[in-house]
Amino acid sequence: MKLLKCIIRPSALDKMKEALGKLGVMGMTVSEVKGFGRQKGHKEVYRGAEYQIDFTPKLKIEVVVADGVVERAVGAVKEAAHSGSIGDGKIFVLPVEEVVRIRTGETGDAAI
């Protein structure tokens, strides 16, 4: 099993959720986060005054998938979140040793 940590634009969430749903992904955790990468924030104008926004609002999506689905899930996220502009996001793939569903006690792939 693998944990996908995806940092994406908020506008890409619905498209990403739909794409992962087509692969059979049953659940995900979504967190509102702020950060910056190469873009180093951006400038905005409010009432004629320009100011620097250092941290850009993003969403962090965490999804655990079976090993056989990892490549397709990464591809689905890439396609859903891609706009071709700076700030599209990142996908981190991490190993997951064990998953336990608390309600039933199921473990491994059955618990995802």
C-alpha positions as CSV (number, residue, x, y, z in Angstrom):
1,M,0.0,0.0,0.0
2,K,1.1,3.6,-0.6
3,L,0.1,6.9,0.8
4,L,-0.3,9.7,-1.8
5,K,0.1,13.2,-0.3
6,C,-1.0,15.6,-3.0
7,I,-0.7,19.3,-2.8
8,I,-3.0,20.9,-5.3
9,R,-4.9,24.1,-6.1
10,P,-8.3,24.3,-4.5
11,S,-10.0,24.6,-7.9
12,A,-8.7,21.1,-8.9
13,L,-10.4,19.2,-6.0
14,D,-13.6,18.2,-7.7
15,K,-11.9,17.0,-10.8
16,M,-9.4,15.0,-8.7
17,K,-12.1,13.5,-6.6
18,E,-14.0,12.3,-9.7
19,A,-10.8,10.9,-11.3
20,L,-9.9,8.9,-8.2
21,G,-13.5,7.7,-7.7
22,K,-13.3,6.2,-11.2
23,L,-10.4,4.1,-10.0
24,G,-12.3,2.8,-7.0
25,V,-10.7,5.0,-4.4
26,M,-13.3,5.1,-1.6
27,G,-12.0,7.8,0.6
28,M,-9.6,10.7,1.1
29,T,-8.6,13.3,3.7
30,V,-8.6,16.9,2.6
31,S,-6.9,19.7,4.5
32,E,-6.6,23.4,3.8
33,V,-3.0,24.4,3.9
34,K,-0.8,27.3,2.9
35,G,2.7,27.3,1.5
36,F,5.0,28.2,-1.3
37,G,7.4,26.6,-3.7
38,R,9.3,28.0,-6.6
39,Q,6.6,30.7,-7.2
40,K,7.5,32.3,-3.8
41,G,3.9,33.6,-3.3
42,H,2.3,36.2,-5.5
43,K,1.3,39.9,-5.6
44,E,-2.2,41.2,-5.3
45,V,-3.8,44.6,-5.6
46,Y,-6.4,45.7,-3.0
47,R,-7.9,49.2,-3.2
48,G,-5.0,50.4,-5.4
49,A,-2.3,49.1,-3.0
50,E,-0.1,46.3,-4.1
51,Y,1.0,43.7,-1.5
52,Q,2.9,40.5,-1.4
53,I,1.2,37.2,-0.5
54,D,4.0,34.9,0.7
55,F,1.9,31.8,1.3
56,T,-0.5,30.5,-1.3
57,P,-3.7,28.7,-0.3
58,K,-3.6,25.0,-1.3
59,L,-5.3,21.7,-0.5
60,K,-3.4,18.7,0.9
61,I,-5.1,15.5,-0.2
62,E,-4.1,12.2,1.5
63,V,-5.2,8.9,0.0
64,V,-4.1,5.4,0.7
65,V,-4.2,3.1,-2.3
66,A,-3.3,-0.5,-3.0
67,D,0.1,-1.1,-4.7
68,G,-1.6,-2.2,-8.0
69,V,-3.4,1.2,-8.3
70,V,-0.6,3.5,-7.4
71,E,0.6,4.4,-11.0
72,R,-3.0,4.9,-12.2
73,A,-3.9,7.0,-9.2
74,V,-0.8,9.2,-9.6
75,G,-1.7,9.6,-13.3
76,A,-5.2,10.5,-12.5
77,V,-4.1,13.2,-10.0
78,K,-1.6,14.6,-12.4
79,E,-4.2,14.9,-15.2
80,A,-6.8,16.4,-12.9
81,A,-4.5,19.0,-11.3
82,H,-2.5,20.0,-14.3
83,S,-3.0,23.5,-15.7
84,G,0.4,24.0,-17.0
85,S,1.0,27.0,-14.7
86,I,3.4,27.4,-11.9
87,G,1.8,26.2,-8.6
88,D,0.0,23.1,-10.0
89,G,1.3,21.2,-7.0
90,K,3.2,18.1,-6.0
91,I,2.5,14.4,-5.4
92,F,4.4,12.5,-2.7
93,V,4.3,8.7,-2.7
94,L,5.1,7.0,0.6
95,P,5.0,3.4,1.8
96,V,2.3,2.3,4.2
97,E,3.1,-0.6,6.5
98,E,-0.3,-1.3,7.8
99,V,-3.9,-0.1,7.8
100,V,-6.5,-1.0,10.4
101,R,-10.2,-0.2,10.1
102,I,-11.2,0.6,13.7
103,R,-14.9,-0.3,13.4
104,T,-14.4,-3.9,12.0
105,G,-10.8,-4.7,12.8
106,E,-10.0,-5.4,9.1
107,T,-6.4,-4.9,8.1
108,G,-4.4,-4.4,4.9
109,D,-6.1,-3.8,1.6
110,A,-9.5,-4.8,3.0
111,A,-9.3,-1.8,5.4
112,I,-8.6,0.8,2.7
